[in-house]
Amino acid sequence: MGKAAQSTTLLLVLSLVLALSSTRIHGFGEEFTGKHWRQKLGLGKEKITRLRFFYHDTLSGKNPSSVPVAKAATTDKSPTLFGQVNMADDPLTEGPDPSSKEVGRAQGLYALAGQKKLTLIMVMGFSFTEGKYNGSSFSLLTRNPALNRVKEWAIVGGRGRFRMARGYIAARTISNNAAGDAIVEVNATLVHY
């Protein structure tokens, strides 16, 4: 391509970029950039909600709620199972007993990311199926230092009654057997609309 053709192409691309950047896309104009955007989206005043429930991650038995879906060639040689990825559909209950009333599900995946210490990276949605939070959920994207007595997990979003949630969970493992099955007490603090 000659210099004249390159210059013309560059000028055309720059013109197109400028034209597109000045065009308003319906739904993303002034109605969502003003100071009253929360009201226009139907969001009320910011609230703080605190929840306590129990998370059951079961790796063993006939019906595990968490299963490995991928692992590195070296995972089986690692004391921390570094490189393994699990998919989970774990029950959330009112009490620590696995037979207590189910209030929701924790669905997503976690990866074993620590080479020296048992550390997970969690990408999970905690959805509720009972009570006033039925149909609502919040999302985690967090690091989980699994052997710490109390672990702090990050809440990064939500929907339904937890719309635009942010916050944290103070998680405490109350039971963990040799098979890796864990029961975790979850104390969540959410800021949401």
ZIRA-V804768 format. One record per helix or strand of 3 or more residues. SS is the DSSP state (~ for helix, > for strand). FROM is the first residue (numbers start at 0). TO is the last residue. If there is no record, write none. Layout:
# ZIRA-V804768
ss;from;to
SS;FROM;TO
SS;FROM;TO
This chain:
# ZIRA-V804768
ss;from;to
~;2;20
~;29;31
~;36;39
>;46;56
>;65;69
~;74;76
>;84;92
>;101;111
>;118;127
~;130;132
>;136;144
>;149;158
~;159;161
>;165;175
>;181;191
